[in-house]
Amino acid sequence: SHIMSEYVRMTDTERDQIDQDAQVFMRTCADAIHQLRTEAHKGVQSAQVKEHRTAVLDFIEDYLKRVCKLYSEQRAIRVKRVVDKKRL
């Protein structure tokens, strides 16, 4: 109980700011991946290097998509709680 008394809850404003920052960050990451994909094959002669870079970028893009999905699920839970709280 001592630990819980020291626990400070975040305000809705703080949560909204985190949501906004997370969305900006995810968009920035997606743009960076797209830019890297565009530049990855410039001047590269080796098919093996091109294939490797493509695979790495595919992996990074897939990871970002999974992070975005997890974020969306967490945000949906938060929105549902707010809606449920307003109903009560």
MARTOR-19403 format. One record per atom (N, C-alpha, C): chain; x negated, y negated, z negated. Coordinates in Angstrom, 1 decimal. Each point is the difference from the previous one (the first is absolute). Layout:
# residues N
+---+--------+--------+--------+
| c |      u |      v |      w |
+---+--------+--------+--------+
| A |      X |      Y |      Z |
...
+---+--------+--------+--------+
This chain:
# residues 88
+---+--------+--------+--------+
| c |      u |      v |      w |
+---+--------+--------+--------+
| A |   -0.8 |    1.2 |    0.0 |
| A |    0.8 |   -1.2 |    0.0 |
| A |   -0.9 |   -1.3 |    0.0 |
| A |   -1.2 |    0.1 |   -0.6 |
| A |   -0.9 |   -1.1 |    0.0 |
| A |   -0.4 |   -0.4 |    1.4 |
| A |   -0.3 |    1.0 |    0.8 |
| A |   -0.3 |   -0.2 |    1.4 |
| A |    1.1 |   -0.7 |    0.8 |
| A |    1.2 |    0.5 |   -0.3 |
| A |    1.2 |   -0.5 |    0.7 |
| A |    0.2 |   -1.5 |   -0.3 |
| A |   -0.3 |   -0.4 |   -1.3 |
| A |    0.3 |   -1.3 |   -0.4 |
| A |   -1.0 |   -1.0 |    0.7 |
| A |   -1.2 |    0.5 |    0.4 |
| A |   -0.9 |   -0.8 |    0.7 |
| A |    0.2 |   -0.1 |    1.5 |
| A |    0.9 |    0.9 |    0.5 |
| A |    0.3 |    0.1 |    1.4 |
| A |    0.9 |   -1.2 |    0.4 |
| A |   -0.5 |   -0.7 |    1.0 |
| A |    0.7 |   -1.2 |    0.5 |
| A |    0.6 |    0.3 |    1.3 |
| A |    1.3 |   -0.2 |    0.1 |
| A |    0.7 |    0.4 |    1.3 |
| A |   -0.3 |   -1.2 |    1.0 |
| A |    0.0 |    0.5 |    1.3 |
| A |   -0.1 |   -1.0 |    1.0 |
| A |    1.3 |   -0.7 |    0.3 |
| A |   -0.1 |   -1.2 |    0.4 |
| A |    1.3 |   -0.7 |    0.3 |
| A |    0.3 |    0.3 |    1.5 |
| A |    1.3 |   -0.3 |    0.3 |
| A |    0.4 |    0.2 |    1.4 |
| A |   -0.8 |   -0.8 |    1.0 |
| A |   -0.3 |   -1.2 |   -0.5 |
| A |   -0.8 |   -0.9 |    0.9 |
| A |   -1.4 |    0.6 |    0.3 |
| A |   -0.6 |    0.6 |   -1.0 |
| A |   -1.3 |    0.7 |    0.1 |
| A |    0.1 |    1.2 |    1.0 |
| A |    1.1 |    0.7 |   -0.2 |
| A |    0.2 |    1.2 |    0.9 |
| A |    0.3 |   -0.5 |    1.4 |
| A |    0.7 |   -1.1 |    0.2 |
| A |    0.2 |   -0.5 |    1.4 |
| A |   -1.3 |   -0.5 |    0.6 |
| A |   -0.8 |   -0.6 |   -0.8 |
| A |   -1.3 |   -0.4 |    0.5 |
| A |   -0.9 |    1.2 |    0.4 |
| A |    0.0 |    1.0 |   -0.8 |
| A |   -0.7 |    1.2 |    0.4 |
| A |    0.5 |    0.6 |    1.3 |
| A |    1.3 |    0.1 |    0.1 |
| A |    0.7 |    0.5 |    1.2 |
| A |   -0.5 |   -0.8 |    1.2 |
| A |    0.1 |   -1.3 |   -0.1 |
| A |   -0.4 |   -0.9 |    1.1 |
| A |   -1.5 |    0.2 |    0.4 |
| A |   -0.9 |    0.1 |   -1.0 |
| A |   -1.4 |    0.2 |    0.2 |
| A |   -0.3 |    1.3 |    0.6 |
| A |    0.8 |    1.0 |   -0.4 |
| A |   -0.2 |    1.4 |    0.5 |
| A |    0.4 |    0.0 |    1.5 |
| A |    1.1 |   -0.6 |    0.3 |
| A |    0.4 |    0.0 |    1.4 |
| A |   -1.0 |   -0.8 |    0.9 |
| A |   -0.5 |   -1.1 |   -0.5 |
| A |   -1.1 |   -0.7 |    0.8 |
| A |   -1.2 |    0.9 |    0.2 |
| A |   -0.4 |    0.6 |   -1.1 |
| A |   -1.2 |    0.9 |    0.0 |
| A |    0.2 |    1.1 |    1.0 |
| A |    1.1 |    0.7 |    0.0 |
| A |    0.3 |    1.1 |    0.9 |
| A |    0.0 |   -0.5 |    1.5 |
| A |    0.6 |   -1.2 |    0.2 |
| A |    0.0 |   -0.5 |    1.4 |
| A |   -1.5 |   -0.3 |    0.4 |
| A |   -0.7 |   -0.6 |   -0.9 |
| A |   -1.4 |   -0.3 |    0.3 |
| A |   -0.8 |    1.2 |    0.4 |
| A |    0.2 |    1.1 |   -0.8 |
| A |   -0.7 |    1.3 |    0.3 |
| A |    0.4 |    0.5 |    1.3 |
| A |    1.3 |    0.0 |    0.3 |
| A |    0.5 |    0.5 |    1.3 |
| A |   -0.6 |   -0.8 |    1.2 |
| A |   -0.1 |   -1.3 |   -0.2 |
| A |   -0.6 |   -0.9 |    1.0 |
| A |   -1.5 |    0.4 |    0.2 |
| A |   -0.7 |    0.2 |   -1.1 |
| A |   -1.4 |    0.3 |    0.0 |
| A |   -0.2 |    1.3 |    0.7 |
| A |    0.8 |    1.0 |   -0.2 |
| A |   -0.1 |    1.3 |    0.6 |
| A |    0.2 |   -0.1 |    1.5 |
| A |    1.0 |   -0.8 |    0.4 |
| A |    0.3 |   -0.2 |    1.4 |
| A |   -1.2 |   -0.7 |    0.7 |
| A |   -0.6 |   -1.0 |   -0.7 |
| A |   -1.1 |   -0.7 |    0.6 |
| A |   -1.2 |    1.0 |    0.1 |
| A |   -0.3 |    0.8 |   -1.0 |
| A |   -1.0 |    0.9 |    0.0 |
| A |    0.2 |    1.0 |    1.2 |
| A |    1.2 |    0.5 |    0.2 |
| A |    0.3 |    0.9 |    1.0 |
| A |   -0.3 |   -0.6 |    1.4 |
| A |    0.3 |   -1.3 |    0.1 |
| A |   -0.2 |   -0.7 |    1.3 |
| A |   -1.5 |   -0.1 |    0.3 |
| A |   -0.8 |   -0.3 |   -1.1 |
| A |   -1.4 |   -0.2 |    0.2 |
| A |   -0.9 |    1.3 |   -0.1 |
| A |    0.6 |    1.1 |   -0.5 |
| A |   -0.7 |    1.2 |   -0.2 |
| A |   -0.7 |    0.6 |    1.2 |
| A |    0.6 |   -0.2 |    1.1 |
| A |   -0.4 |    0.7 |    1.2 |
| A |   -0.8 |   -0.9 |    1.0 |
| A |   -0.2 |   -1.3 |   -0.4 |
| A |   -0.7 |   -0.9 |    0.9 |
| A |   -1.5 |    0.4 |    0.0 |
| A |   -0.5 |    0.2 |    1.2 |
| A |   -1.4 |    0.3 |    0.2 |
| A |   -0.4 |    1.3 |   -0.4 |
| A |    0.9 |    0.9 |   -0.4 |
| A |   -0.4 |    1.4 |   -0.4 |
| A |    0.1 |    0.9 |    1.2 |
| A |   -1.1 |    0.7 |    0.2 |
| A |   -0.1 |    0.9 |    1.2 |
| A |    0.4 |    1.4 |   -0.4 |
| A |   -0.4 |    0.4 |   -1.2 |
| A |    0.2 |    1.4 |   -0.4 |
| A |    1.5 |    0.3 |   -0.3 |
| A |    0.5 |    1.1 |    0.6 |
| A |    1.3 |    0.5 |   -0.2 |
| A |    0.2 |    0.4 |   -1.5 |
| A |   -1.1 |    0.6 |   -0.5 |
| A |    0.0 |    0.5 |   -1.4 |
| A |    0.2 |   -1.1 |   -1.0 |
| A |   -0.7 |   -1.1 |    0.3 |
| A |    0.1 |   -1.2 |   -0.9 |
| A |    1.4 |   -0.6 |    0.1 |
| A |    0.5 |   -0.1 |    1.2 |
| A |    1.4 |   -0.5 |    0.1 |
| A |    1.0 |    0.9 |   -0.7 |
| A |   -0.2 |    1.3 |    0.1 |
| A |    0.9 |    0.9 |   -0.6 |
| A |   -0.1 |   -0.1 |   -1.5 |
| A |   -1.2 |   -0.1 |   -0.5 |
| A |   -0.2 |   -0.2 |   -1.5 |
| A |    0.6 |   -1.3 |   -0.5 |
| A |   -0.2 |   -1.0 |    0.7 |
| A |    0.6 |   -1.3 |   -0.5 |
| A |    1.5 |    0.0 |    0.1 |
| A |    0.6 |    0.6 |    1.0 |
| A |    1.4 |    0.2 |    0.1 |
| A |    0.5 |    0.8 |   -1.2 |
| A |   -0.6 |    1.1 |   -0.3 |
| A |    0.4 |    0.8 |   -1.1 |
| A |   -0.1 |   -0.7 |   -1.3 |
| A |   -1.0 |   -0.8 |   -0.3 |
| A |   -0.2 |   -0.7 |   -1.2 |
| A |    1.1 |   -1.1 |   -0.1 |
| A |    0.3 |   -0.7 |    1.1 |
| A |    1.0 |   -1.0 |   -0.1 |
| A |    1.4 |    0.6 |   -0.1 |
| A |    0.2 |    1.2 |    0.6 |
| A |    1.3 |    0.7 |   -0.2 |
| A |    0.2 |    0.3 |   -1.5 |
| A |   -1.1 |    0.5 |   -0.6 |
| A |    0.1 |    0.4 |   -1.4 |
| A |    0.3 |   -1.2 |   -0.9 |
| A |   -0.7 |   -1.1 |    0.3 |
| A |    0.2 |   -1.2 |   -0.8 |
| A |    1.4 |   -0.6 |    0.2 |
| A |    0.5 |    0.1 |    1.2 |
| A |    1.4 |   -0.5 |    0.3 |
| A |    1.0 |    0.9 |   -0.7 |
| A |   -0.2 |    1.3 |    0.1 |
| A |    0.9 |    0.9 |   -0.7 |
| A |    0.0 |   -0.3 |   -1.5 |
| A |   -1.1 |   -0.2 |   -0.6 |
| A |   -0.1 |   -0.3 |   -1.4 |
| A |    0.7 |   -1.2 |   -0.4 |
| A |   -0.1 |   -1.1 |    0.8 |
| A |    0.7 |   -1.2 |   -0.2 |
| A |    1.5 |    0.2 |    0.1 |
| A |    0.5 |    0.8 |    1.0 |
| A |    1.4 |    0.3 |    0.1 |
| A |    0.5 |    0.7 |   -1.2 |
| A |   -0.8 |    0.9 |   -0.6 |
| A |    0.5 |    0.7 |   -1.2 |
| A |    0.0 |   -0.9 |   -1.2 |
| A |   -0.9 |   -0.9 |   -0.1 |
| A |    0.0 |   -1.0 |   -1.1 |
| A |    1.2 |   -0.9 |    0.2 |
| A |    0.3 |   -0.4 |    1.2 |
| A |    1.2 |   -0.9 |    0.2 |
| A |    1.3 |    0.8 |   -0.3 |
| A |    0.0 |    1.2 |    0.3 |
| A |    1.2 |    0.8 |   -0.3 |
| A |    0.2 |    0.1 |   -1.5 |
| A |   -1.1 |    0.3 |   -0.7 |
| A |    0.1 |    0.1 |   -1.5 |
| A |    0.4 |   -1.4 |   -0.6 |
| A |   -0.5 |   -1.0 |    0.5 |
| A |    0.3 |   -1.4 |   -0.4 |
| A |    1.5 |   -0.2 |    0.2 |
| A |    0.5 |    0.3 |    1.2 |
| A |    1.4 |   -0.2 |    0.3 |
| A |    0.9 |    0.8 |   -0.9 |
| A |   -0.4 |    1.3 |   -0.4 |
| A |    0.8 |    0.8 |   -0.9 |
| A |    0.0 |   -0.6 |   -1.4 |
| A |   -1.1 |   -0.5 |   -0.4 |
| A |   -0.1 |   -0.7 |   -1.3 |
| A |    0.9 |   -1.2 |   -0.1 |
| A |   -0.1 |   -0.8 |    1.1 |
| A |    0.8 |   -1.2 |    0.0 |
| A |    1.5 |    0.3 |    0.1 |
| A |    0.4 |    1.0 |    0.7 |
| A |    1.4 |    0.4 |    0.1 |
| A |    0.5 |    0.4 |   -1.4 |
| A |   -0.8 |    0.7 |   -0.8 |
| A |    0.3 |    0.3 |   -1.4 |
| A |    0.3 |   -1.2 |   -0.8 |
| A |   -0.9 |   -1.0 |    0.2 |
| A |    0.1 |   -1.3 |   -0.8 |
| A |    1.3 |   -0.7 |    0.4 |
| A |    0.3 |    0.0 |    1.3 |
| A |    1.2 |   -0.7 |    0.5 |
| A |    1.2 |    0.7 |   -0.5 |
| A |    0.0 |    1.3 |    0.0 |
| A |    1.1 |    0.8 |   -0.5 |
| A |    0.3 |   -0.3 |   -1.5 |
| A |   -1.1 |   -0.1 |   -0.8 |
| A |    0.2 |   -0.3 |   -1.4 |
| A |    0.6 |   -1.4 |   -0.2 |
| A |   -0.5 |   -0.9 |    0.8 |
| A |    0.6 |   -1.4 |   -0.1 |
| A |    1.5 |    0.0 |    0.3 |
| A |    0.3 |    0.7 |    1.1 |
| A |    1.5 |    0.1 |    0.4 |
| A |    0.8 |    0.7 |   -1.1 |
| A |   -0.6 |    1.1 |   -0.5 |
| A |    0.8 |    0.7 |   -1.1 |
| A |    0.1 |   -0.9 |   -1.2 |
| A |   -1.0 |   -0.7 |   -0.3 |
| A |    0.1 |   -0.9 |   -1.2 |
| A |    1.0 |   -1.1 |    0.2 |
| A |    0.1 |   -0.5 |    1.2 |
| A |    1.0 |   -1.0 |    0.3 |
| A |    1.4 |    0.5 |   -0.1 |
| A |    0.2 |    1.3 |    0.4 |
| A |    1.3 |    0.6 |   -0.1 |
| A |    0.5 |    0.2 |   -1.4 |
| A |   -0.9 |    0.3 |   -0.9 |
| A |    0.3 |    0.1 |   -1.4 |
| A |    0.3 |   -1.3 |   -0.6 |
+---+--------+--------+--------+
